[in-house]
Amino acid sequence: GLALDFALYTPDGKQVVWDMNTDFNKNHKKDWMEVVQMFKARGFEWGGDWRSFKDYPHVQMTFGFSIAQLKAGKRPSRPTMVVKVPELTKVVASVTDKKKEEYMIPVAKADKIIALIQAEWKEKDEQIKQYQKMWQEENAKPDKCQQKLDEYHRAAEALRKDKKELGELADEVRKASGRKEVNILLR
């Protein structure tokens, strides 16, 4: 869940292009590198910067940890997981003699972000159901293992907490785009 590979589409959206030298938008910049710079601006590591093996379509977010540390269970603190989005427009509004900073996200981008959050939310919901089923199956056994029951319960609770945070994040994105409605599915 830390990495992804990407490619470009032709302007008509009919073909995938792995050519790093294309300039479909004719701005005299390689489109591939424009995408790479967007990821790097948000703290992603690009496989094209690696010394030993160049993996040009690869980007990953390690939050400063090595892959070995992440595999061993190290996790970043919540504040370090915030990804900076340079396209946000800073709006300063006067509120009862005090300045209040707000960030606006274009609605189209907010919708895409929310769709990603919803997909993650649904995945976590499915995982919770799996843990509940495993808990029920273990609890029905005559020689049930309390350690397994506790483990399943803790895992489901952690996922519920993650779902709540995803719902809060979706609400923040929704507010930053100027939308007022709240999606009940994310609760």
C-alpha positions in Angstrom: 0.0 0.0 0.0 3.0 2.3 -0.1 3.8 2.2 -3.8 2.3 2.5 -7.2 3.5 2.4 -10.8 2.1 4.8 -13.3 2.0 5.4 -17.1 0.5 8.1 -19.3 -2.5 8.0 -21.5 -2.5 9.5 -25.0 -4.6 12.7 -25.2 -7.6 10.7 -26.7 -7.4 8.3 -23.6 -7.2 5.2 -25.8 -3.6 4.1 -25.3 -1.2 3.8 -22.4 2.2 5.3 -23.1 5.4 4.4 -21.3 7.6 6.8 -23.3 9.3 9.2 -21.0 9.9 11.8 -23.7 6.4 12.6 -24.8 5.1 16.2 -24.5 1.4 15.8 -25.4 0.5 19.2 -23.9 3.3 21.0 -26.0 4.6 22.9 -23.0 8.2 21.9 -23.8 8.4 19.7 -20.7 8.4 16.0 -20.7 5.0 14.9 -19.4 6.5 11.9 -17.6 8.8 14.2 -15.6 5.9 16.6 -14.9 4.0 13.7 -13.2 7.2 12.6 -11.3 7.6 16.2 -10.0 3.9 16.2 -8.8 4.6 13.0 -6.8 7.9 14.3 -5.5 6.4 17.6 -4.4 4.1 15.5 -2.2 7.0 13.6 -0.6 7.0 10.5 -2.8 10.2 8.8 -3.6 10.7 8.1 -7.4 12.3 4.9 -8.6 14.1 6.8 -11.3 16.3 8.4 -8.6 17.5 5.1 -7.3 21.2 4.3 -7.9 21.3 0.5 -8.4 18.0 -0.2 -10.2 16.1 2.5 -12.1 12.3 1.9 -11.9 10.9 4.8 -13.8 7.2 4.2 -13.5 7.5 3.5 -9.7 6.8 5.9 -6.9 6.5 5.2 -3.2 5.8 6.9 0.1 7.9 5.5 2.9 7.6 8.4 5.4 11.3 8.3 6.0 11.4 4.6 7.0 13.2 1.9 5.1 11.2 -0.9 3.6 12.6 -3.3 6.2 11.4 -1.0 9.0 8.0 -0.8 7.5 7.8 -4.5 7.1 8.8 -4.9 10.7 5.8 -2.7 11.7 7.2 0.8 12.0 4.6 3.4 11.2 4.7 7.2 10.9 2.9 9.4 13.3 -0.4 10.9 12.0 1.0 14.4 11.4 3.8 13.1 9.2 1.3 11.3 7.0 -0.2 14.6 5.8 0.6 14.9 2.1 1.1 18.5 1.0 -0.9 19.5 -2.1 0.6 22.6 -3.8 -2.4 23.2 -6.0 -4.5 24.2 -3.0 -5.4 27.9 -3.1 -4.9 29.7 0.2 -7.8 31.9 1.1 -7.6 34.4 4.0 -10.9 35.6 5.3 -11.6 38.1 8.1 -13.6 36.6 10.9 -14.6 39.0 13.8 -11.3 40.9 13.6 -9.3 37.7 13.4 -7.7 36.2 10.3 -8.8 32.7 9.6 -6.9 30.6 7.0 -8.9 28.2 4.8 -7.7 26.0 1.9 -9.9 25.5 -1.1 -9.7 22.4 -3.3 -11.3 22.5 -6.7 -14.5 20.4 -6.6 -13.3 18.0 -9.4 -10.1 17.2 -7.4 -12.1 16.9 -4.2 -14.4 14.4 -5.9 -11.5 12.3 -7.0 -9.9 12.4 -3.5 -13.2 11.4 -1.9 -13.6 8.5 -4.3 -10.2 7.2 -3.3 -11.2 7.6 0.4 -14.5 5.8 -0.2 -12.7 2.9 -1.9 -10.3 2.6 1.1 -13.3 2.9 3.5 -15.1 0.1 1.7 -11.9 -2.1 1.8 -11.6 -1.6 5.6 -15.3 -2.4 6.0 -14.8 -5.7 4.2 -11.8 -6.5 6.4 -13.9 -5.8 9.5 -16.5 -8.2 8.3 -13.8 -10.9 7.7 -12.5 -10.4 11.3 -16.0 -10.6 12.6 -16.6 -13.8 10.8 -13.3 -15.3 12.0 -14.2 -14.2 15.6 -17.7 -15.9 15.3 -16.1 -19.1 13.9 -13.5 -19.2 16.6 -16.0 -18.5 19.3 -18.3 -21.3 18.1 -15.5 -23.9 18.6 -15.7 -26.0 21.8 -11.9 -25.4 22.3 -11.9 -21.8 21.3 -8.7 -19.8 21.8 -9.2 -16.6 23.8 -5.9 -15.2 22.3 -7.3 -15.5 18.8 -10.6 -14.0 19.8 -8.8 -11.0 21.4 -6.6 -10.6 18.3 -9.6 -10.6 15.9 -11.4 -8.1 18.2 -8.3 -5.7 18.3 -7.8 -5.9 14.6 -11.5 -5.0 13.9 -11.4 -2.2 16.4 -8.2 -0.7 14.7 -10.0 -0.9 11.4 -13.1 0.8 12.8 -10.8 3.6 14.1 -9.2 3.9 10.6 -12.7 4.1 9.0 -13.6 6.9 11.4 -10.5 8.8 10.4 -11.2 8.3 6.7 -14.7 9.7 7.3 -13.3 12.7 9.0 -10.8 13.2 6.2 -13.5 13.0 3.6 -15.5 15.6 5.5 -12.4 17.9 5.6 -11.9 17.5 1.8 -15.6 18.1 1.2 -15.5 21.3 3.3 -12.3 22.5 1.6 -14.1 22.2 -1.8 -17.0 24.2 -0.6 -19.5 21.4 -0.5 -21.9 21.3 2.4 -23.4 17.8 2.2 -21.8 15.0 4.1 -21.7 11.5 2.7 -23.3 9.2 5.3 -21.6 6.1 3.7 -18.3 7.2 5.3 -19.6 7.1 8.9 
